[in-house]
Amino acid sequence: MTAEERGTIQQQWGWQAEDELYRFYLGRDAAGQLVAAVIFLTEFTIHGPVRVAVGLNPDGTVKDAKVVELTEETLPWVKLLLDQNLTQDYLGQDSRGNFALSGRFAVTQVDSMPHFYGQIVASLMQRAAILFEVTLLKRSGKV
């Protein structure tokens, strides 16, 4: 990313995109048009890394997401949410979507650690959409 793109992310969304915490993979058709992208993002917590793969449509909306790395310690907390299809709550959203945990994952219904990790997964999904928008969509003039 350029310094300007990093500045935009910091200024508009309040986080610092570090190169070692994300990877882009772009899918193109025979004509070279973007069909989809997958962005892998990692958040390091006191209990270990959480890595999410987020599939994005060419317009920057979330197509799908999978948690692809957890530690043994975090697995039970996150599995509780994944068994209830946490990531499905954010399909179709772009960078400006609502990535807060839905009411079905309210703290009163879910212990604090699953709630904490649910927020991390949702945040990583939004960050993927932000990275896509600030880099690919802006560079192509679609934003």
Secondary structure, 3 states (H helix, E strand, C coil): CCHHHHHHHHHHHCCCCCHHHEEEEEEECCCCCEEEEEEEEEEEECCEEEEEEEEECCCCCEEEEEEEECCCCCHHHHHHHHCCCHHHHHCCCCCCCCCCCCHHHCCCCCCHHHHHHHHHHHHHHHHHHHHHHHHHHHHCCCC
